[in-house]
């Protein structure tokens, strides 16, 4: 398990606005400050807690989400993230716990330090600096530049820098776009969960159409988009994912998953393109 906060404390404070605003808008903001024992109406508390916890989940990046996925109430998840935020002093510091079976996949501190200029250029959206680094060493586009085994494309997708993504994708092979981080996330999966930037997803899919049927956590990208509440992204991916009759007969669980996630998030209120 790894917890990867790619930003400063001010970034995390800005992030916290999203789930808090969502919770307040849905009348459940008080849940972030209460526990079941303090609540008078347990049934109502559980309903509100589920809404608040969902808001936190859809606002998290993949590493952060994996770190709180076993926490069952919103306040505990919120407090856990707050505690981690207080430990972050610089955007390249990482909190990493390496499991014994994962030792061969550990990225050394020397490697992370070596690629720090690239990481910084990508995260800050500095196209000139990033392009200069990649031009000097074309193979660096495949380098693991964080302890969570992310490459530059993962970081650009997370930051939402479409100009950086376009440059990187142009310099990468189709197979490079299938590289996963420690949590098994492709860069497409990262953009789906982090910011749902359609332009970034389109850029990646144009380069490698196979990404549409590349599973992450036993889910296709389209199902993941609906699960995280990104309706526009989900509809776009649904319109281009090759869900033929033969494919669905062979992979019945994917069709069911897409249907369930879209219904749960009420994503097909209007007709989607097919």
N, C-alpha and C positions, 0 to 999 in steps of 0.2 A: 504494500500500500504506500502511496506517496501523496503528500499534500503539496501542491505546487501553486504558490501565489505569485503570479507574474506581475507584480506591481507594488507600489509603496503603500504605506498606511492610508495616505490620502486617496489612493485608487480604491482601496477596500471600503473606505467610508463612502465614497461615491457609489460603489456597487451596492452597499446596504440600503440605499435609497429605494432601489427597485422592489425588493420583496416587502419592505416596510410600507411603501406607498400602495402596492397591490393589496396588502393585508388590510390597511386602513380603508381603502376603497370598497373592499368587500365586507367591511364591518367586523374584522377579526384582528385588528391591530393589538388589542389587549392580550391576545393569546401569547404574544412574544414576551410578555411580562408575568404570565401566570403559570401555574402548574395544576394538574388534575385535582390535587388535594385542596386547592384554594377555590376551586370552582363549585358553584352551588348546583348548577344543572349539568350533570355529567354528560348526558346525551348531546346537549347543545355544544358543550365544550369540545367533545370529540369531533363534531362536524366542523366547528371553527378551526380546530387544531389541524385537521386534514387540509383545509384550504390554505392556512398559513404555511404549513410544511411544504405543500405543493409550490407555493410562491418561492420559497427558498430553493427548492430543487431546480426549478426552471431558470433560476438566476445564477446557478453555479456552473462553473466550468467542469470538465470531466474529472480532473484530479480531485477537486474539492468535493464534488458530488460523491465520488467513490469513498471519500473519507468519512462522510456522514450518512451513508446509505443504510446503515444498521441502526440509526437513531430514529426512534418512533414518535417523538413529539417535537413540535416546532421550537419550543423554548430551549430545549437541550441542544438542538441543532444550531440555533441562533447563538447561544452562549459558547458553544464549541468553536464556531467560526470567529466570534469576538475574541476569544482567548488566543487563537492562532494569529489574528490580525495584530495583536499587541506585541507579538514576537517579530513581526516583519519590519526591518529597518532599511532594506535596500532591495530593489526589484530583482536582483539575481540571487538572493539568498534563498535556500530551499530547506524545507523540513521533510526529510526522507527517512522512511523506515524500510530497510531491506530485509526481505524474508529469505531464509536459508536457501530455498529452492530457486531463488531468483538471483543468486550471487553472480552468475555468469553474465547477467544483463546489466550489471551496475555500470554506470558511466562514471569514470574517474573525475576527481576534482580538477586534475590537470587538463582533461579534455574540455570540461565546462569552462575553465578559465581561458583556455586557448581560443575558444569560440565566443567568448564574451563580447568582443566587438561586433560580431555578426548578430548575436542575440539582441544587443542594444540597438543596432541599426534597424533591425526588423521590427522590434517592439515600438520604437519611436517613429516608425514610418519614414526613415531616412533612405530614400531610394538611391541617391547618389552614392552614399557610403556602402550600402548593401550591394549595389551593382558592382562597385569597385572591388569589393571583397570576393564576390562570386566570379568575376572576370579573372582575377588572379589565380583562383583555385576553383575550377568548375565542379570538382568533386565535393566541395563543401556543402552543396545543396542536399547531400545525403547524410551529412554528419549529424550525430546526436549532440545537440548543443545544450541540453538540460539534463539534470539528474533523472527526470521522468522520461528520458529517451525520446524527447521530441526533436524533430528537425525544424529547420527554419520555416517551412510551410505551415507546420502546426502553429507556430508562434504568430505568424502573419494572419492566419485564419482566426486565431483567438483574439488578436488585437483589432481585427476588422479592417486591415489595410489592403484594399483591393489592388492598389497600384503595385504594392510589394508582391502580392500573390501572383499577379499577371507576369511579372518579371521572373519569379521563381518557376512558375509552371512552364514558361517558355523554355527554360534552361533544364528542365527535368524530363525524364522519360516517362512513359505511361506507367511503368512498374514503380517508379519512384513515388508516384501519387498514392500507391497502395501501402507505403511504409506506415507502420503503426507505432504508437508510443507504448509505454509500459502497461497502460490500461487497455491496450488493443484498439485504440482509437486512430482512425485515419484522419487526415486533415479535413476531409469532408465532414466526418462525424463531429469534429471539433467545432467547425463553423455552424453546424446544425444546432449543437447544444449551447454554444456561447453567445452568438449574436444573430444568427439566422439571416446573414447578409446574402441575398439572392445572387448578386453579381459575382461573389466569390464562389458560390456553389456552381453557378453556370460555367465559370472559367475552368474549374476542375473537371466537371462532367464532360465538357467539350474535348478535353485532352484525353480522358479515360472514361468511356461510357460504362465500363465494367464496374466502376465505383457504385453504380446504382444498385447492384446486386451483391455488393461486398458486405457481409454481415458484421455487425458490432454488437456484442452482447446478445447474439441470436436474433438481432433485429436488422431489417433493411433500413437504409437511410430514411425512406419515406415514413416508416412506422416511428422511427426515432423523432422525426420532426413533429409529428402529431403528438407524440408522448410528451414532448417538451412544450407543447402549446403554441408552436409556430405554424399557424394555419396556412399562411401564404407560402411558406417554404414547403410545407407538406403537400399542398395542392400542386405546386410546381413539380416536385419530385414525382408525385403520383401521375402527372400528365406525361412524364417521359420514361418512367420505369417500365421495362418490358415485362409486364405481367400477363403473359400469354396463358391460354387455357392449359397448355402442356406444362408450363412452368408451375402454375398454381396446383395442378394435380400432383406434381412431384414434390412441391414445397407447400403443402396445405397450411402449415403453421404460419407462413408469412402472410397469406391472404387473410387468415383469421386475425392475426396480430394487427394488420393495417386497419381492418374493419373495426376492431375493438377500440384501438387507440383513437381513431377518428371520431367514432361515436361518443366515446367518453369525453373528448375535448370539444364535441359539437362542431367539428371542423367542416362538415359537409352540409351546412345550412343552405348553401346554394350549390348548384350543380358544378362539379369539378370537370375539367377537361379530361378526356380519355383518348 
